[in-house]
């Protein structure tokens, strides 16, 4: 079948960022925010009746949907057409509205806090409210941490030129950076950060990778003092807020945000630490295949030269059909959803200039639909990305009939459906490999992802945890940041590399994102949680799709420990659950080594 590989953006707001309909939507949201303000503040009485609470919740849902629709559209448009300068103007308008709603959100939280326990129990007994009790309890608990109205309003105002501003400064500096590269003819070109990173990790020539990594380190070192200041102030700002909001440690806020306990986090990292040997063996085997004693940092994701093996390539239409066909082997609902999304132009995949790099899935809440952004170039990796993002969209889709408050799942489980979908396609791609050499190449790609989750992200967590501990006592100098980074990398990689990346803390955007603290460990959680679910599926595939959908539907209304117990009969505070997922990847590491042994003299 033929599938269109571009979005139909005019069906959302015709005219792009200058759309009159878009401006009308923002004005409508602005009016709704005033109504929300009136509902919260124009009465001396607190929320004591179910009717009053439901009116507030309905108004807030309308705001979130309208503002979310506008914000998503503008981001989609700007990502597809990066030269649209007007997009930043509209983004500024939207940021102001988000700031207004954040202030009122704090008022709402405090309104819930002052409700007596008896009145609270009575409110939660109302049928409609009982359905969203989990989310309301969370909001009430958040409210107990808040400072005075004036202080919280001041924090919201200062955040625009504080936490968010430091993050924006980082983005601005990185956007102006270039990395020099000298080709074999001696011609020097200046690469963007994205171009340099892609080539540094993916170029088949080790001399090119080495040159680019040297220049890469030097570029980040040149800006090291600025980025060290930025990271210190971002983190210091956050630590101050955490202290004022009565968090006992720097991990308490991200754990609360991800609805999980420290026991589960520790069990996950313990399982990873105790089961790394197959992946160290994989890295060592890859070094041998590349003719090296040990891999350097820039070689970890290097492509393998396997006698010019030609990997399977897809047209976009072939990739769409491949994904749908293999989703069918899991269950009809996943396959039917993917077909609907692809036929109705939910995916922007065209390979053209003036698009931002990367891929994501986002939501249009008023339409109750998702949209996917990526660039399709024909590789099996791109096909895997398509499946990954369709998995995200399916997660949102199965929750559309739930109350809005019950659809807000945390970041750590957000990767569940995407990784699960990607695993289905990865297994199918391996099964369809035309030769052992192609199978080795495909296994290499899958294991690169596993080492990223078990080693690279583990290093990020170890670094960030150590940095927060030291930052609580004062500014951490640039040199010490480098030391902490290398120590974390050596621990996470089992000291298996020939060289490390001291300025990784500077080059990794995730450390400078302002809205979520400890942005990194949820990736490993989601990856392993999904593999744990896949292991359960392999044990008993009959009728598993319905069980899987039931789990996804509950991701926004319970703690992850309860989620795993209810749907998987698993205790994620123990290592055993995590080990099951790791062992799936360990088998593939062993298979990679077995097959590739024949290629080593």
N, C-alpha and C positions, 0 to 999 in steps of 0.2 A: 504494500500500500504506500501511497505518497503522503508524507507528513510535512507540513509547513514548518520551517525551522526558525521562524521569527514570531515575536509576540504581536498580538493585536492590541496595541496600547490605546488607540483611539476609541475603542469600545468602552474604556474605563473613564478617561477624561480626554475628549478630543482637543487637539491643539498643544499637547505637551505641557511644559511648565508654564506657558502663557495662557493656558486654558481658562476661559471664563467660568466653566463649570467647576474647575478646581478651586478657583477663588471663592466661588459661591459656597462650596463645601467648607472651606476654612472659615468663612463668615458664619455659616450655620453652626459649626463647632464652637466658635467664639461665643455665640448666643447661648448654646447649651451649657457652656462652662459658667456663664452668668447665672443660669437657672440652677445649676449645681451649687453654686455659691449661695444662692438664696435658700435652697433647701437645707443647706448645712448651717448657715449663719443667721438667717433672719428670724430665728425663734430662740427664745431663752430655754425652751424645753429641750431636753436631750431625746435621743431616739428611744422611745419606750413601746412603740407599737409595731407590729409586723407590717402594717400598711405604710407607715412612714419609712421604714427601712427598705421595703421593696421599691418605693418611689425613688429613693436615692440610688439604689442599685440599678434600676432601669435607666435612669438618667445617665449614670456613669457608663453603663454599657453602650449607650448611644454615642457618647463622647469617644470612648475607646475605639469603637468601630469606625466612626467618621474620621478621626484623626489618624488612626492606623491605615485606613484606606488611602488618605492623602499622602501620608508619609511614605508608604510602600510605593505608591505610584511615582513619586518624585525620585526616590532612590533608584527604582527600576529604570526610569527614563534617563537619569544621569549616567547610570552604569552602561546603558546601551548607546548613549550619545555623550561622550565625555567632554566634548567641546561646547556643550550648552552652558554658557556662563550664567544664564538666568536661574539655573537650578539651585545655585548657592543662595540666591535671594529668597526663593521659596522655602528652602531648608531653614533659613533664618526665621521666617514666619512660623514655621512648624515648631522649631525649638522654643520659641517664646510661648506657644500654646502648651507645649509639654511642661514648661516651667510653671505656668499658671496652674495646670492640673496637679502637678506634684505638690504644690503648696496646699491645695484643697484636699489632696489625698491624706496629708498629715492631719488635717482637721477632722476628716472622717475617722481616721484611726483613733484619734483621741476621744471622739464621740462614743466609739464602741467601748473604750476603756472605762469610761465613767458609768456605764450601765452596771447596775448591781448584779451580783451573781444570780440572784433569784430571777430578776427580769431577763437576764441573758438566757437562762435555761428555758424560760417561757417563750422567748423569741425563737429559739432554735427548734421548738416543738411545732412551729408552723410548717405545714407541708412543703411549701416552696423554699422557705429558708433552710429547712432541715437538709434539703438536697445540696446546699452549698455550705454546710456547716464547717467542713474542713477548712475551706478557704477563709471563711469569716473568722474562725479561731486563729488562723495564722495572722490575719490582718490585726486582730485585737492584740495578739502577743507582740507584734511589731510596734503597735501603739504604746505599749508599756515602756518601750525603750526611748520614746520621743522626749525631747526637751520642751520648753515652753513654746507657745505658738510663735512668739516673736523670734525666738532663737532658730526654730525650724524654718521660718520664712526667710530669715537672714541666710541660713545655710543654703537654701534653694537658690537664692539670688547670687550668693558668692560662688556657688558651684559653677556657674556659667563662666566666670573668670578665675576659677580655682581648679578643681579637679578636672573638669571638662576642658579647661583652657590649657593645662599642662599636656593633656593628651593631644589636643589639637596642635600645639607647638611641635610635638614630636612628628605628627603627620606632615606638617608643613615643611619641616627640615628635610625629612626623608624624601618628600616629593621633589626637592631641588637637588638632591645628591646624584652624582654620577660615578661610575666605576670605569676607569680606563682599561682598555684592552688593546694589545698590540698583536696583529696577525703575523703570519709567516713572512709576508712581504714588508713588514716593518711599519705598516699603516696603523695609526692609533685612532681608535674610536671611543667615544664616551657612551657607555651603556647606562640605561636607567637601572635602578635597584632591582626591579622585577626582571629585566632582561638579563642582568648579570647573575642573579641568583639562579634563574632557570638554566642558563648555560653552564654555570659553575658546577652544578650538580648533575647535569644531563649530558654534557659534551663527552663523546667517546674518547677524546684525546686527553691522557692524564696530564700532559704539559699545559694544555689549555686550562684544565681544572685547577692545576697548581698555581698558574699565573693569576687567574681570576680570584682564587681564594686569598693569595697574598695581597692583591690590590683591594679586595673586599675588606680584609682585616684592617688594612691601612686607612681605608675610607672611614670605617666606623671608629677607629682609634683617633682619627683627626677630629671627629665630632664627639669623642668620648667625654670630655669635660662637660659639654652641654647636656648630653644624654644622661650622664651621671647625676647632674643637678636635677634634670627632669624626673628621673626615676625616684630620686630621694624625696623630692617634694610631692610627687604623686602619692608615694607610699606614706610619707609623713602626714599628709593631709588626711589620708584614709585612716591611719592609726589614731590620729586625733579624734576623728569622728567615731571610730569604734570605741574608744575609751569613753567619750562623752555619752555614747549610747549603751554603755554598760556591758560591752562584750568583754569576756574574760581573757580571750586570746585572739590572735590574728586569724586563726582557723575557724573560730566559732561562726563568724558571719558567712563565709563561703559554704560551710557545712549546713548552716540553717537555710541558706538560699537554695542549696541542692537537696534539701530534705533528707539528709542522711546523717549518720552518727560518725564520730571519729573512729569507733571500732570498725566500721565497715571500710573506711578509708585505709586504716592501718592493715586490715586483713588483705585488701587488694594489693597494696604495695608490698606486703610481706610475701604474698603469693608470687608476685612478679620477681622480687629479689631472689627468691628461693628456686626459681625455675627458669633462669636466664641462660643456662648453659647451651641449650639447643640453638639459641639465637647468637650467642658468641661463636659457636661452631659454624653457623651460617656465615657470619662476617669473616671468619678465618678462611672458610672455603671460598668465599667470593674473592678474597685477597689472592688466593692461589690462582684462581681463574683469570685474574687480572695481571698475574705475574708479579705480585707484590708480596713482601713478607708480612706486612700489616696494612690495613686500609688507613689512609689519612682521613680527617674529618670530611673533606670534600669528595671522597671516594665512596662513601657509604651507599649513596643512591646512584652510583655510576652505572651506565648501561653495560651489559655484557656483550662482547663480540663473539658470537657463537657461529663461526664459519658462515657469516652473512645470512643467518637464518632469517627468513621473511615471516614476521609475525602476521597473524590474521588482521586484516583491516576491514572496516565496515563503511558503507555509505550511511548517511543519517537514517535513511529509510530502513536499511538492513539492521542497524542498531536498534531502532524502535521495535521492529518485529522480533528481533532476538530477545530483547528484554521482555516483551509481552509473552512470547512463547514460553520462556523459562519461568516467568512468574506463574504461569498456568500450572507448572509442575508442583508448585506450593499450594495454590488455592485460587479459585475463580474470582473471588472478590478483589484480590490484589491485581490480578491480570486485567479485569474489566475496568478497574479504576485507572490503571496506567494507559489503557487504550483510549479511554475518555479524555484524559489529560493531553495525550499526544495529538489526538484528532482535533481538539479544540484550541490548539495553539497556546498551551500553557507554558511552553518551553521556548526560550530564546537561546538558540544554539549556533546561529550563523557565524562562520569564521570570516570576520571582516575587520578593517581598521576602526579605530576610535571607540573600541569597547574596552572596559576595564578587564583586567585578568581575573581568573578565579571562577568559582561557581557557588551557588547557594539556592536555597528554597525559601520563599517568603510568602506571607499570607495577605490576601485582600479580604479583610474581615466582613465588609458589607456584602460582598458577593459570596462569602463563605467558600472561597476557592483559594488555591495556591498558585504561585508562578515560580518557574525555575529559570535560573540564569547560568549559562555555561558557554563555552566555545568548543564546538565539535570539530575535530580534525581527522577522525577516522580510526583512531587507535582503540585497542581493547580497553585502555585506561579511560578514554572518554566514554566508552560504553558503560564501564563500571560507574563513572561519575553520574551518568544519566540515571542509572538504576538507584544509586545512592540518594540523589535528590528526589526521585519519585517516591522513595521510601519515606522521606520526610513529609512529602505531600500526602501520602496515604495515612500517615499518623494523624495529621490534622483532619483529614477527610472523615475518619471513623469517629471523630469527636464532635462533628458539626451539630448533632442534635442534643448535645449536652449544654447545660447552662454555661454562660461565658466564663464564670469564675472557675469552673471545673475543667477548663481547657488549658489552663496556664501550667504547663509542665516545665520542670526545671531543666537546666542545661545538661546535667549528667544523664538524664534519660532521653534527652532530645535526639541523641545519636542512635537510639535503639533501633528504630524502624529503618533508618538509612543504612546502618551497618548490616542489618539483617538482609535487606534487599540486595546490598552489594555482595554479601556472602553467597546468596543464591546464584547471582550472575557469575561471580568468580569461580564457583564450583562448576558451573556449566561451561565456562570458557576453558577451564582446564580439561574437562572431559572431551571437548571438541578440538583439542590441540592436534595439529596434523603430524607432529613428530615429537620425539623426545627432546630435541633441541628447543622447540617452541614451548614445550611444557616446562623446561628449565627456565626459560625466559619469563614465562607467566608466573612461576613460583617465585622467582626473584622479585617481581613486582609486588606480589602479595606479602612477601617476607620483609620487604623494605617498609611497608606500612606497619607490620607487626613490630619491627625494631623501632620505628618512630614512636609507637605507643608504649612499648616496654622500656625503651632506653632514652630516646630523645626527650619525651615528655616527662619521664621519671627524673631526668637531669634538671628539667625546668622546675619541677616541684621541689627537689632537694635544694636547688639554688634559692628559689623564692622563699622557702621556709627558713633557710639560714639567714637570708637577707632581712626578712621581717624581724627576726630575733635580734639582729645587730642594729637595725634601723631604730628599734625602740629605744636604744641607748644614745642615738645621735646619728649624724650624717655618716654614711659609709662611703669612703673615697673610691675613686675610679679603680685604682690598683687593687683594692680589696675586693671590689665587685668582680674583677677578672679572676682573682684567686678563688673566690667562692664558686665561680662558674666552672672553672677547670676541675676543681675538687668534685663538684657535682657530676660533671661529665665522666670523669674517671670511675667514680662509683657506679654510675648508671650503666656504663658500657663495659664494666668488668675490666677496666684498663686494657681493653682489647684493641685500641686504635693507636696508630703511630703518631698522631698529632690531634690537637683539640682546638676549640674555638673560644678563646678567652672573651671576645667581644660579642658572643652570642646574646648576652643579656641586652646589648645595645641594638642588635639587628632584628630582634624578634618583637614584632608588633604586640604580641599578646601580653607582654609585661607592661605595656603602656595604655592598654584599654581601660577606660575610666569607669565603666558602668558595673563591671562584675569583678570582684577580687578573686585572685587565684583562678584565672581563666583556663588553666591548662589541665589540671587533673580530671575534670569532667570528660575530656576526650577519651582517656584511658578507661575510665569507668564505663562510658557508653559502649566502647569497643568490646570490652570484656563482658559486660552485662548482656550485650547482644549475642556474643559467641556462646555464653552460658545458655541463653534461650535456644540458640541453634543446636547446641548439644542435646537439649531436651527434645527438640523436634526430631533429631535423628534417632533418638531412642524410641519414639512413638509418633510417627508422622500422621497417622490416621486422625482426621478431624482436627488437626492442630491449628488450622487457620482461625477457627472460631475462638480457641483458647488464646491465641496470639492477639486477636482483635480485642478481646476482653481485657487483656493486660494493658494494651495501648490506651484504652478508654479510661483506665484507672490511673494513668500516670500523672494526671493533674489534681488528684484528690486523695492522695495518701503518701506517707513516707515510703522511701524506696525499700526499706527493710520489710514493711508490711506488704508492699507490692510483690516482692519476691516470694514471701511466705505464702500469700494468698494464691498466686497464679503458678508458681514453680515449685512450691513446697521446699524452698531453699532458704538457708540462713546465710545471708551475705556478710555477717559479722565474723564468719569463719572462712578460712582459706580455701576449703574444699570447693566451694562454688566457683571461685575465681580460677582455680587450677584447672577445672574442666574445660574452660574456654582457652586457657593457655595451651593445654595439651593438644587441642585441635590444630593450633598453629605450629606446635612443636613437631607434630607428625609431618607437616608440610616441610619444615626445616630439614628433617631427617630424609624425606623423599628428595629434596633438592640436592642434598649431599650425596645420596646414593646414585642419583642419575648423573650428576656432574663429575663424580669420581672418574668416570671413563674419559673425561676430557683433560685430566691432569697427567702430564708425562710422568 
